[in-house]
Amino acid sequence: MTYPVHPAAELFPMMGEEALQALADDIRAHGQREPVILFHGEVLDGRNRLRACELAGVEPRVVTRDDADVGDSPAAFVLSLNLLRRHLDESQRAMVGGRAKPLFEAEASARMRAGVAKVDPRANLPEGSDGPPSRSREHAAAQVSVSPRSVEHASKVLAHGAPALVAAVDRGEVAVSTAAEIARALPVAEQTELVARGEKEILRASKEIRARRAEERRDERMETLATIATGNRGLDGLGTFPVIYADPPWRYDVVESESRAIENHYPTMSNEDIYALPIQPLCTDDAVLFLWATSPKLAEAMQVVAAWGFNYKTCMVWVKDKIGMGYYARQQHELLLIATRGAPPTPAPADRPSSVVNATRDAHSAKPTEFYELIERMYPGLPKIELFCRSPRDGWSAWGNQS
């Protein structure tokens, strides 16, 4: 006898032909161990068993369940039966959650229309609980023990994926996150062709798609940040800047001779005065700071980073062609600290420089033009400002007591 299928029964995909035939052979030899469950005349659980009985030429054993048995969520009932029977990986569970999401949403809407739903919008929706339609993703995730993000990936695969791609995830051959990238980016025909070429090609395509999307997002964020910076008034009418470059005029307590004293070259500032400078009004909410620090002033430079509202991330090293003085080690390098506030975009992979730069040492305290150039490559198109600037650079703004 042929029975219609309840939507909840389709949460789990049908077995492949070989697996169905193996089940049919087992039923023929040992009988049907689990019954086919009908609910309001529709198959709620046991589609594979029903098909295997047909292949085996065996009359299926069918039982009927009513509302008291199933409750007000047939989808949850099916999940409770099948998740214990099946060995599913994370991606396969996510696909079940993706199929369950619209069912839970429809069930919740039906209960709300009937006036029987008990909805707490603050609830975490533990297993078996009800929730509003807007929380169906979280509810589905809780039911199948995966993250809501995994369910969202599965929903994209089910909505945009080629049947071959959906089947590959259901079989556990492709991760749901990988499939979601492909389903969103490629036409159905290309998805089908890609699946046919095998797992390595799928992974390669997914990697390329992620890299392309990351580049697009970075470009969008760069453009948005430039627009924000241009539109702000900032400090001293300069506007605000997402890229800050600074070489503080450190004051050293000890010098080897009066002829080498830094004050002979430019006026210096105390640490406290540098910490107190009003730098934050010059910065966009998302900004990156490039701050020069000599080895003896590294601790103070870290305090400057914090005082100006930034968080240290990493550093670069300028290796000089000439060796200098030093009480413990003769200095031949300086550090360029990199710090951020907010969440500025990172440079594109191709624009990320080496952390070590070999460059000529020129006038006292002057920094090589190579560092201006690499910052321009890292953040093209973003407004830039140099603090304590002594030689203004085209395209950059300048601010400080030496500009």
ROTI-719038 format. One line per 2 residues: their letters; for each residue x, y, z of N, C-alpha, C. Coordinates in steps of 0.02 Angstrom, whole numbers, plus 50000, padded with zeros to 5 digits. Example, Ala and Ser with C-alpha at 12.3 -4.5 7.8 and 13.67 -1.06 7.14 Angstrom:
<nodes>
as> 50660/49716/50390/50615/49775/50390/50660/49835/50390; 50642/49888/50354/50684/49947/50357/50645/50002/50394 $
</nodes>
This chain:
<nodes>
mt> 50042/49940/50000/50000/50000/50000/50044/50062/50000; 50023/50114/49964/50060/50176/49960/50031/50226/50009 $
yp> 50075/50259/50047/50054/50309/50096/50086/50377/50078; 50050/50432/50090/50082/50498/50082/50133/50507/50137 $
vh> 50181/50552/50125/50236/50562/50172/50227/50629/50208; 50234/50627/50274/50231/50688/50314/50294/50729/50302 $
pa> 50289/50796/50300/50350/50837/50288/50406/50823/50338; 50388/50808/50401/50440/50795/50451/50479/50731/50436 $
ae> 50450/50685/50399/50485/50623/50382/50543/50636/50335; 50543/50694/50301/50595/50708/50252/50654/50746/50282 $
lf> 50655/50751/50349/50713/50782/50381/50777/50743/50365; 50771/50678/50363/50829/50635/50348/50822/50610/50276 $
pm> 50876/50613/50237/50872/50592/50167/50862/50517/50161; 50836/50496/50105/50829/50425/50090/50898/50393/50082 $
mg> 50901/50329/50098/50963/50291/50087/50977/50285/50012; 51041/50274/49997/51059/50258/49929/51033/50189/49909 $
ee> 51035/50174/49844/51007/50111/49820/51041/50051/49850; 51107/50053/49857/51143/49995/49885/51123/49984/49958 $
al> 51119/50038/49997/51100/50032/50067/51028/50007/50073; 50984/50032/50030/50914/50009/50032/50909/49934/50016 $
qa> 50948/49912/49967/50947/49842/49949/50972/49799/50006; 51025/49824/50041/51051/49787/50098/50998/49782/50153 $
la> 50961/49836/50164/50907/49835/50215/50852/49787/50194; 50836/49787/50129/50785/49741/50104/50806/49668/50115 $
dd> 50870/49653/50101/50895/49585/50112/50890/49566/50185; 50906/49613/50230/50903/49598/50301/50831/49587/50324 $
ir> 50785/49628/50298/50714/49619/50316/50689/49552/50290; 50710/49533/50230/50689/49469/50202/50714/49411/50245 $
ah> 50775/49419/50271/50806/49364/50309/50784/49363/50382; 50775/49423/50413/50764/49424/50485/50699/49459/50505 $
gq> 50662/49485/50457/50601/49519/50474/50612/49593/50486; 50557/49630/50490/50559/49702/50500/50560/49717/50575 $
re> 50616/49742/50599/50625/49752/50671/50587/49814/50697; 50589/49869/50659/50556/49931/50680/50495/49944/50635 $
pv> 50439/49965/50662/50380/49976/50621/50384/50042/50583; 50343/50048/50532/50332/50111/50498/50279/50149/50538 $
il> 50291/50212/50554/50245/50251/50596/50204/50297/50553; 50138/50292/50559/50092/50336/50524/50064/50387/50574 $
fh> 50054/50448/50549/50025/50501/50589/49976/50538/50545; 49912/50536/50564/49858/50564/50523/49862/50537/50451 $
ge> 49875/50473/50445/49875/50440/50380/49938/50451/50338; 49987/50485/50365/50049/50499/50328/50108/50464/50362 $
vl> 50158/50445/50322/50217/50414/50350/50257/50468/50387; 50263/50459/50453/50301/50505/50493/50373/50480/50505 $
dg> 50380/50415/50507/50447/50385/50516/50447/50317/50483; 50501/50302/50446/50508/50236/50416/50503/50234/50341 $
rn> 50518/50290/50307/50516/50289/50233/50563/50237/50204; 50622/50232/50232/50670/50183/50207/50646/50112/50220 $
rl> 50618/50100/50279/50592/50033/50294/50535/50015/50247; 50492/50065/50233/50436/50052/50189/50460/50033/50119 $
ra> 50509/50070/50094/50537/50056/50028/50574/49989/50027; 50610/49974/50082/50646/49910/50085/50598/49851/50087 $
ce> 50542/49858/50122/50492/49804/50123/50464/49792/50052; 50454/49847/50016/50430/49841/49947/50481/49803/49905 $
la> 50545/49819/49913/50597/49785/49875/50602/49711/49895; 50591/49696/49960/50596/49628/49985/50533/49587/49972 $
gv> 50480/49621/49950/50417/49585/49939/50384/49565/50004; 50394/49605/50057/50367/49591/50122/50315/49643/50140 $
ep> 50259/49620/50169/50208/49666/50191/50234/49707/50250; 50236/49773/50245/50265/49813/50299/50223/49812/50362 $
rv> 50257/49814/50419/50222/49819/50483/50214/49893/50498; 50151/49914/50506/50135/49985/50513/50098/49996/50579 $
vt> 50117/50050/50615/50081/50070/50676/50059/50142/50667; 50006/50159/50701/49979/50228/50698/49991/50262/50765 $
rd> 50014/50324/50761/50023/50364/50821/49976/50424/50817; 49947/50443/50874/49901/50501/50874/49935/50561/50906 $
da> 49896/50615/50915/49924/50676/50943/49953/50666/51012; 49924/50622/51050/49949/50610/51118/50018/50580/51117 $
dv> 50031/50539/51066/50098/50508/51061/50149/50556/51032; 50130/50592/50980/50177/50634/50943/50186/50702/50975 $
gd> 50134/50729/51006/50138/50796/51034/50124/50848/50980; 50140/50911/50995/50125/50964/50948/50183/50981/50902 $
sp> 50236/50938/50902/50293/50949/50857/50313/50883/50825; 50282/50865/50769/50303/50804/50734/50377/50805/50715 $
aa> 50404/50865/50700/50475/50869/50682/50518/50847/50741; 50503/50871/50801/50541/50851/50860/50534/50777/50873 $
fv> 50475/50749/50861/50464/50678/50870/50509/50637/50823; 50512/50657/50760/50554/50621/50712/50628/50626/50731 $
ls> 50648/50686/50752/50718/50695/50772/50735/50651/50832; 50691/50648/50881/50704/50608/50941/50713/50535/50924 $
ln> 50678/50510/50874/50685/50440/50854/50749/50428/50815; 50764/50471/50768/50817/50457/50719/50886/50478/50741 $
ll> 50892/50530/50781/50959/50551/50801/50993/50498/50844; 50954/50459/50880/50983/50405/50920/51000/50344/50877 $
rr> 50966/50335/50822/50978/50277/50779/51037/50287/50732; 51052/50349/50716/51099/50361/50662/51164/50392/50688 $
hl> 51219/50372/50656/51284/50401/50672/51297/50456/50621; 51289/50518/50644/51295/50575/50599/51352/50621/50622 $
de> 51390/50647/50573/51441/50696/50591/51409/50765/50598; 51450/50815/50615/51424/50882/50627/51387/50910/50567 $
sq> 51415/50901/50507/51384/50928/50447/51318/50893/50431; 51316/50828/50441/51254/50792/50428/51199/50813/50477 $
ra> 51218/50824/50540/51170/50848/50588/51146/50919/50569; 51192/50959/50545/51174/51027/50525/51122/51025/50469 $
mv> 51131/50978/50421/51083/50973/50367/51014/50954/50393; 51012/50909/50442/50948/50892/50473/50918/50954/50506 $
gg> 50961/50992/50541/50937/51054/50572/50912/51104/50521; 50946/51108/50463/50924/51153/50411/50856/51134/50384 $
ra> 50844/51069/50377/50777/51047/50354/50725/51057/50409; 50746/51051/50472/50699/51058/50527/50678/51131/50539 $
kp> 50722/51178/50522/50710/51248/50537/50642/51273/50512; 50626/51264/50446/50561/51289/50424/50502/51250/50454 $
lf> 50514/51186/50471/50460/51148/50503/50445/51174/50572; 50497/51187/50612/50487/51215/50678/50454/51284/50673 $
ea> 50473/51322/50622/50444/51388/50612/50369/51382/50597; 50352/51335/50553/50282/51325/50536/50242/51300/50596 $
ea> 50272/51253/50634/50237/51227/50693/50226/51281/50745; 50277/51323/50755/50270/51378/50804/50216/51427/50782 $
sa> 50215/51442/50717/50164/51488/50691/50094/51459/50700; 50088/51393/50688/50022/51361/50696/50000/51364/50769 $
rm> 50047/51352/50815/50028/51355/50886/50009/51425/50907; 50045/51475/50880/50028/51544/50897/49960/51564/50870 $
ra> 49946/51541/50807/49880/51556/50779/49824/51523/50819; 49839/51463/50846/49789/51428/50885/49785/51454/50956 $
gv> 49831/51498/50974/49830/51527/51041/49853/51481/51095; 49893/51430/51077/49915/51381/51127/49990/51385/51140 $
ak> 50024/51430/51105/50097/51434/51113/50114/51470/51178; 50164/51446/51211/50191/51479/51271/50262/51501/51253 $
vd> 50268/51564/51235/50330/51589/51207/50365/51636/51256; 50426/51621/51272/50468/51667/51311/50525/51689/51266 $
pr> 50523/51751/51241/50574/51773/51193/50644/51774/51223; 50650/51772/51289/50717/51772/51320/50744/51701/51329 $
an> 50704/51651/51314/50725/51582/51327/50780/51561/51280; 50821/51514/51304/50875/51487/51263/50851/51429/51219 $
lp> 50787/51413/51222/50758/51360/51182/50794/51294/51191; 50792/51265/51251/50823/51199/51260/50783/51146/51223 $
eg> 50811/51087/51220/50779/51033/51182/50708/51022/51206; 50662/51020/51157/50592/51007/51173/50551/51069/51187 $
sd> 50583/51128/51190/50545/51189/51205/50516/51220/51142; 50467/51263/51152/50437/51299/51097/50470/51367/51090 $
gp> 50463/51397/51033/50491/51464/51024/50459/51498/50966; 50466/51565/50961/50436/51602/50906/50470/51584/50840 $
ps> 50436/51596/50784/50465/51580/50719/50534/51610/50708; 50546/51671/50735/50610/51703/50724/50668/51666/50757 $
rs> 50652/51622/50804/50704/51584/50839/50710/51513/50813; 50682/51499/50755/50682/51430/50730/50751/51403/50718 $
re> 50798/51446/50698/50866/51422/50686/50897/51396/50751; 50890/51436/50805/50918/51416/50869/50884/51353/50895 $
ha> 50818/51348/50884/50781/51290/50907/50804/51227/50869; 50811/51233/50804/50835/51176/50764/50905/51156/50785 $
aa> 50948/51205/50798/51017/51190/50819/51017/51153/50885; 50974/51175/50933/50971/51141/50998/50946/51070/50991 $
qv> 50899/51059/50946/50871/50992/50937/50922/50942/50910; 50966/50965/50866/51014/50918/50834/51085/50927/50861 $
sv> 51093/50969/50912/51157/50977/50947/51212/51002/50901; 51198/51056/50864/51249/51090/50824/51243/51164/50837 $
sp> 51288/51204/50810/51285/51276/50819/51233/51306/50773; 51202/51362/50793/51155/51396/50747/51188/51416/50681 $
rs> 51253/51431/50683/51288/51448/50621/51290/51389/50573; 51298/51328/50600/51298/51269/50558/51230/51259/50525 $
ve> 51177/51272/50563/51109/51267/50535/51100/51319/50480; 51128/51379/50490/51122/51431/50438/51160/51410/50375 $
ha> 51218/51379/50383/51254/51352/50325/51211/51301/50289; 51181/51256/50327/51139/51204/50296/51080/51234/50259 $
sk> 51050/51286/50287/50994/51319/50254/51015/51348/50187; 51075/51375/50183/51100/51402/50119/51110/51345/50069 $
vl> 51138/51289/50092/51148/51232/50048/51082/51207/50021; 51032/51200/50065/50967/51174/50045/50931/51223/49998 $
ah> 50942/51288/50009/50907/51338/49967/50940/51348/49900; 51007/51344/49896/51042/51362/49835/51086/51306/49807 $
ga> 51091/51251/49843/51136/51198/49821/51107/51153/49768; 51149/51130/49724/51129/51079/49675/51113/51015/49712 $
pa> 51067/50974/49686/51051/50910/49719/51114/50869/49733; 51162/50869/49688/51223/50831/49698/51262/50857/49758 $
lv> 51263/50923/49767/51299/50952/49823/51263/50936/49889; 51197/50942/49890/51158/50924/49949/51171/50852/49968 $
aa> 51169/50808/49918/51179/50736/49931/51249/50723/49958; 51299/50760/49933/51368/50749/49957/51375/50767/50030 $
vd> 51341/50821/50052/51342/50839/50123/51305/50787/50164; 51247/50765/50139/51207/50714/50174/51247/50650/50183 $
rg> 51290/50634/50135/51330/50572/50140/51392/50582/50184; 51404/50643/50206/51463/50656/50247/51526/50666/50208 $
ev> 51521/50680/50143/51580/50687/50100/51605/50759/50096; 51562/50807/50111/51580/50878/50107/51556/50913/50170 $
av> 51598/50954/50199/51579/50993/50258/51524/51043/50239; 51478/51054/50284/51421/51098/50269/51445/51170/50258 $
st> 51497/51192/50294/51522/51260/50284/51552/51269/50215; 51588/51218/50192/51617/51219/50125/51562/51220/50072 $
aa> 51512/51178/50082/51457/51175/50034/51418/51240/50032; 51412/51274/50090/51376/51337/50092/51412/51390/50050 $
ei> 51478/51392/50055/51517/51439/50014/51505/51427/49940; 51506/51364/49920/51498/51346/49850/51427/51360/49826 $
ar> 51377/51343/49867/51307/51353/49848/51292/51427/49838; 51323/51469/49879/51309/51541/49875/51344/51573/49816 $
al> 51401/51544/49794/51443/51578/49745/51436/51552/49674; 51418/51489/49665/51419/51459/49599/51349/51440/49574 $
pv> 51337/51444/49509/51274/51420/49481/51267/51344/49492; 51205/51321/49489/51191/51250/49503/51231/51204/49456 $
ae> 51235/51222/49393/51270/51179/49345/51344/51172/49364; 51375/51227/49385/51445/51225/49405/51454/51185/49469 $
qt> 51406/51191/49515/51409/51151/49576/51409/51076/49560; 51364/51057/49516/51358/50986/49497/51423/50961/49466 $
el> 51452/51001/49422/51515/50982/49390/51571/50977/49441; 51571/51023/49489/51623/51023/49540/51619/50961/49584 $
va> 51559/50943/49605/51550/50884/49647/51574/50821/49609; 51562/50819/49544/51582/50762/49504/51659/50756/49501 $
rg> 51694/50812/49509/51767/50810/49504/51800/50788/49569; 51762/50785/49623/51789/50757/49685/51805/50807/49739 $
ek> 51823/50779/49798/51831/50819/49858/51886/50871/49852; 51944/50853/49822/51999/50901/49817/51979/50963/49778 $
ei> 51942/50953/49724/51921/51010/49683/51870/51053/49721; 51828/51020/49761/51779/51056/49801/51815/51100/49852 $
lr> 51865/51072/49886/51902/51110/49936/51940/51168/49904; 51970/51155/49845/52007/51208/49811/51960/51265/49792 $
as> 51902/51248/49764/51854/51300/49744/51829/51339/49805; 51817/51304/49860/51793/51338/49920/51845/51386/49947 $
ke> 51908/51366/49945/51963/51410/49968/51967/51473/49925; 51960/51465/49860/51963/51522/49815/51903/51569/49827 $
ir> 51845/51540/49838/51785/51580/49850/51792/51620/49915; 51818/51587/49968/51827/51622/50032/51877/51679/50025 $
ar> 51931/51666/49988/51982/51718/49979/51953/51778/49941; 51913/51763/49889/51883/51816/49849/51833/51857/49891 $
ra> 51792/51822/49931/51744/51857/49973/51779/51898/50027; 51833/51872/50055/51871/51910/50105/51899/51974/50074 $
ee> 51923/51968/50012/51950/52027/49978/51895/52078/49965; 51836/52054/49946/51781/52100/49933/51759/52135/49998 $
rr> 51755/52096/50052/51736/52126/50116/51788/52177/50139; 51853/52161/50129/51906/52207/50148/51900/52272/50108 $
de> 51888/52266/50043/51882/52326/50001/51822/52368/50023; 51767/52335/50040/51708/52372/50063/51723/52409/50128 $
rm> 51757/52375/50175/51773/52406/50239/51822/52464/50230; 51870/52455/50186/51917/52509/50172/51880/52570/50145 $
et> 51835/52558/50098/51797/52613/50068/51753/52648/50120; 51720/52608/50162/51678/52636/50215/51719/52677/50264 $
la> 51777/52651/50283/51820/52685/50331/51846/52751/50302; 51864/52751/50238/51886/52813/50205/51831/52864/50203 $
ti> 51770/52842/50190/51712/52888/50188/51699/52919/50257; 51702/52877/50309/51691/52901/50377/51744/52953/50395 $
at> 51807/52936/50380/51862/52982/50397/51854/53049/50362; 51836/53048/50299/51828/53109/50261/51771/53152/50287 $
gn> 51719/53120/50312/51660/53157/50335/51666/53185/50406; 51716/53163/50445/51722/53186/50514/51761/53252/50518 $
rg> 51746/53291/50570/51780/53355/50579/51846/53347/50617; 51846/53301/50667/51907/53286/50703/51934/53344/50744 $
ld> 52001/53344/50753/52036/53392/50795/52072/53443/50752; 52069/53506/50771/52103/53559/50735/52083/53563/50662 $
gl> 52021/53543/50647/51996/53546/50578/52029/53497/50531; 52066/53448/50558/52102/53401/50516/52059/53342/50493 $
gt> 52003/53330/50525/51965/53270/50511/51990/53214/50555; 51968/53153/50543/51992/53095/50580/52026/53047/50532 $
fp> 52069/53004/50560/52112/52963/50517/52112/52891/50541; 52108/52844/50493/52112/52773/50511/52183/52747/50514 $
vi> 52232/52786/50489/52302/52766/50490/52343/52821/50524; 52374/52803/50581/52413/52850/50621/52486/52826/50621 $
ya> 52532/52872/50606/52603/52856/50604/52638/52904/50651; 52676/52878/50699/52704/52923/50750/52775/52902/50770 $
dp> 52817/52952/50776/52886/52943/50801/52894/52992/50859; 52874/52971/50920/52874/53018/50976/52944/53046/50990 $
pw> 52947/53109/51012/53012/53140/51030/53032/53121/51100; 53054/53059/51108/53072/53033/51174/53127/53075/51207 $
ry> 53122/53082/51272/53174/53116/51311/53213/53062/51349; 53278/53061/51339/53321/53012/51371/53355/53043/51432 $
dv> 53356/53006/51487/53385/53032/51549/53461/53033/51547; 53490/52988/51507/53563/52983/51504/53586/52987/51432 $
ve> 53637/53025/51419/53668/53027/51353/53743/53020/51362; 53777/52994/51312/53849/52981/51320/53890/53045/51318 $
se> 53865/53095/51283/53900/53159/51281/53851/53213/51262; 53867/53274/51281/53823/53330/51264/53815/53338/51189 $
sr> 53867/53320/51151/53864/53327/51079/53814/53280/51047; 53797/53225/51083/53750/53176/51056/53680/53185/51086 $
ai> 53671/53235/51128/53606/53245/51160/53552/53258/51108; 53495/53225/51117/53440/53230/51069/53413/53301/51066 $
en> 53416/53337/51122/53391/53406/51124/53429/53451/51074; 53490/53429/51055/53527/53468/51005/53496/53463/50936 $
hy> 53454/53411/50927/53425/53398/50860/53352/53421/50856; 53313/53409/50909/53243/53431/50909/53218/53431/50981 $
pt> 53166/53470/50996/53140/53471/51065/53107/53405/51083; 53119/53382/51143/53090/53318/51166/53032/53331/51213 $
ms> 52998/53276/51231/52942/53280/51277/52950/53227/51330; 52923/53241/51389/52924/53191/51443/52875/53135/51425 $
ne> 52884/53078/51457/52838/53022/51445/52767/53042/51461; 52758/53077/51517/52690/53095/51539/52656/53141/51488 $
di> 52695/53186/51459/52666/53231/51409/52646/53193/51346; 52686/53144/51327/52670/53103/51268/52607/53063/51281 $
ya> 52603/53032/51341/52543/52993/51359/52480/53036/51355; 52486/53100/51375/52427/53143/51383/52405/53177/51318 $
lp> 52441/53167/51264/52423/53200/51201/52352/53180/51180; 52312/53226/51153/52243/53211/51133/52240/53177/51065 $
iq> 52263/53115/51062/52268/53080/50998/52201/53050/50977; 52161/53028/51025/52100/52993/51007/52053/53034/50963 $
pl> 52046/53101/50974/52002/53139/50929/52027/53142/50857; 52090/53123/50846/52116/53121/50777/52100/53055/50742 $
ct> 52076/53005/50779/52069/52937/50753/51996/52920/50739; 51985/52882/50686/51920/52852/50676/51911/52797/50728 $
dd> 51849/52775/50737/51836/52722/50787/51876/52659/50771; 51884/52645/50707/51925/52588/50685/51989/52617/50656 $
av> 52045/52605/50687/52107/52637/50665/52166/52592/50681; 52221/52604/50645/52284/52567/50656/52339/52618/50670 $
lf> 52380/52604/50719/52435/52648/50740/52502/52614/50725; 52546/52651/50692/52615/52630/50681/52658/52676/50725 $
lw> 52688/52649/50777/52723/52689/50827/52796/52666/50832; 52843/52713/50822/52914/52698/50827/52935/52694/50900 $
at> 52979/52646/50913/53006/52638/50981/53078/52614/50976; 53122/52647/51011/53190/52622/51017/53191/52568/51072 $
sp> 53242/52528/51073/53245/52474/51123/53241/52500/51195; 53277/52554/51212/53272/52577/51282/53203/52605/51300 $
kl> 53164/52624/51250/53098/52654/51263/53040/52607/51247; 53055/52543/51242/53002/52496/51224/52946/52494/51276 $
ae> 52963/52492/51340/52912/52490/51393/52869/52552/51391; 52901/52610/51383/52863/52673/51379/52819/52675/51317 $
am> 52844/52648/51261/52804/52646/51200/52741/52605/51209; 52746/52549/51245/52687/52509/51259/52636/52548/51300 $
qv> 52661/52590/51345/52615/52631/51385/52582/52684/51341; 52619/52710/51292/52590/52758/51245/52533/52725/51206 $
va> 52544/52664/51183/52492/52627/51146/52428/52625/51187; 52434/52607/51251/52374/52602/51294/52345/52671/51308 $
aw> 52387/52720/51322/52362/52787/51339/52325/52819/51281; 52345/52803/51221/52311/52831/51162/52250/52790/51141 $
gf> 52234/52737/51178/52173/52700/51164/52181/52644/51114; 52241/52617/51107/52254/52563/51059/52274/52499/51095 $
ny> 52272/52445/51058/52294/52380/51083/52351/52354/51039; 52405/52335/51071/52464/52311/51034/52448/52247/50996 $
kt> 52471/52242/50934/52460/52182/50893/52525/52147/50874; 52573/52185/50846/52635/52154/50823/52686/52210/50811 $
cm> 52744/52194/50782/52793/52246/50769/52835/52227/50708; 52869/52278/50683/52918/52269/50629/52985/52294/50654 $
vw> 53038/52273/50620/53106/52292/50640/53141/52326/50582; 53169/52385/50597/53212/52419/50549/53284/52403/50567 $
vk> 53318/52367/50523/53388/52350/50531/53429/52402/50493; 53472/52439/50530/53509/52495/50501/53575/52471/50471 $
dk> 53601/52510/50424/53665/52493/50393/53724/52515/50435; 53711/52556/50487/53764/52580/50531/53747/52561/50602 $
ig> 53799/52545/50640/53789/52526/50709/53793/52587/50754; 53753/52589/50806/53752/52646/50852/53784/52630/50918 $
mg> 53767/52670/50969/53795/52662/51036/53747/52621/51078; 53769/52607/51140/53727/52570/51186/53767/52547/51246 $
yy> 53735/52546/51305/53770/52528/51366/53774/52452/51375; 53728/52414/51345/53730/52342/51351/53742/52309/51283 $
ar> 53710/52335/51232/53720/52311/51164/53718/52371/51118; 53763/52375/51072/53764/52431/51024/53705/52423/50976 $
qq> 53665/52474/50974/53601/52469/50940/53609/52476/50864; 53575/52431/50828/53574/52435/50755/53504/52424/50727 $
he> 53454/52433/50771/53385/52423/50748/53338/52468/50788; 53280/52479/50758/53224/52510/50794/53161/52470/50780 $
ll> 53112/52478/50823/53050/52440/50819/52993/52486/50797; 52952/52461/50752/52890/52496/50732/52832/52454/50758 $
li> 52803/52477/50813/52746/52441/50843/52683/52452/50802; 52643/52401/50796/52579/52406/50761/52524/52390/50811 $
at> 52477/52437/50818/52423/52429/50866/52357/52451/50833; 52302/52429/50861/52237/52447/50832/52188/52469/50886 $
rg> 52138/52506/50864/52078/52519/50905/52019/52501/50862; 51965/52476/50894/51908/52453/50855/51928/52392/50815 $
ap> 51904/52389/50753/51917/52331/50710/51933/52354/50639; 51991/52385/50630/52010/52405/50562/52025/52343/50520 $
pt> 52015/52347/50455/52030/52289/50412/52105/52277/50411; 52124/52214/50407/52194/52197/50399/52213/52205/50325 $
pa> 52277/52216/50311/52298/52222/50241/52285/52158/50202; 52276/52165/50137/52270/52107/50094/52333/52065/50099 $
pa> 52328/51999/50094/52387/51956/50101/52446/51978/50057; 52432/51999/49996/52486/52018/49951/52519/52084/49972 $
dr> 52486/52123/50015/52512/52188/50036/52542/52186/50106; 52550/52127/50135/52579/52121/50201/52655/52114/50195 $
ps> 52692/52163/50221/52764/52163/50211/52800/52115/50259; 52863/52104/50245/52905/52068/50292/52911/52108/50356 $
sv> 52919/52074/50412/52926/52109/50475/52996/52138/50485; 53043/52122/50441/53111/52147/50446/53126/52188/50383 $
vn> 53147/52251/50394/53164/52295/50339/53235/52320/50348; 53277/52307/50299/53345/52332/50298/53345/52398/50260 $
at> 53367/52452/50293/53365/52518/50260/53421/52562/50289; 53442/52610/50249/53496/52655/50267/53476/52703/50323 $
rd> 53522/52716/50369/53511/52766/50420/53537/52833/50395; 53494/52884/50396/53514/52950/50370/53521/52999/50428 $
ah> 53486/53056/50423/53491/53107/50475/53466/53081/50541; 53486/53114/50596/53467/53092/50662/53391/53086/50669 $
sa> 53369/53027/50689/53298/53011/50702/53254/53006/50640; 53281/53025/50581/53240/53020/50520/53228/52948/50504 $
kp> 53166/52933/50483/53148/52864/50467/53149/52854/50391; 53167/52795/50369/53172/52782/50297/53106/52790/50260 $
te> 53110/52814/50199/53049/52820/50159/53016/52753/50145; 53055/52699/50151/53026/52632/50139/52966/52619/50184 $
fy> 52966/52646/50245/52910/52633/50290/52847/52672/50270; 52856/52732/50244/52797/52766/50216/52768/52725/50159 $
el> 52810/52700/50117/52788/52663/50057/52753/52598/50076; 52779/52562/50126/52747/52499/50144/52680/52511/50178 $
ie> 52674/52565/50217/52609/52582/50248/52559/52600/50194; 52582/52636/50143/52538/52653/50087/52515/52591/50049 $
rm> 52559/52542/50044/52538/52479/50011/52490/52440/50055; 52501/52441/50120/52458/52405/50167/52387/52434/50169 $
yp> 52383/52501/50166/52318/52534/50172/52309/52586/50117; 52305/52564/50054/52295/52611/49999/52225/52643/50004 $
gl> 52222/52706/49989/52157/52740/49987/52133/52765/50054; 52165/52747/50109/52142/52772/50174/52180/52836/50193 $
pk> 52146/52885/50222/52180/52945/50245/52231/52928/50300; 52290/52960/50296/52344/52946/50342/52369/53011/50372 $
ie> 52390/53008/50435/52419/53066/50468/52482/53045/50504; 52533/53089/50500/52595/53078/50536/52599/53128/50594 $
lf> 52610/53102/50654/52619/53144/50712/52693/53161/50721; 52706/53220/50748/52775/53243/50758/52813/53245/50692 $
cr> 52778/53266/50640/52807/53263/50572/52856/53320/50562; 52915/53304/50535/52966/53354/50520/52974/53366/50445 $
sp> 52954/53316/50404/52959/53322/50331/52893/53296/50301; 52843/53340/50293/52778/53317/50269/52784/53279/50203 $
rd> 52743/53226/50198/52743/53183/50139/52680/53197/50099; 52687/53198/50033/52630/53210/49990/52575/53158/50004 $
gw> 52514/53182/50010/52457/53138/50021/52444/53121/50094; 52488/53143/50139/52480/53131/50210/52465/53198/50245 $
sa> 52426/53193/50300/52417/53251/50343/52471/53249/50398; 52480/53305/50431/52531/53309/50483/52503/53344/50544 $
wg> 52526/53324/50603/52502/53354/50666/52557/53347/50718; 52568/53399/50759/52616/53393/50813/52658/53456/50820 $
nq> 52700/53455/50872/52737/53516/50888/52797/53527/50843; 52808/53480/50795/52865/53489/50750/52844/53498/50678 $
s> 52778/53501/50664/52755/53505/50595/52761/53576/50569 $
</nodes>
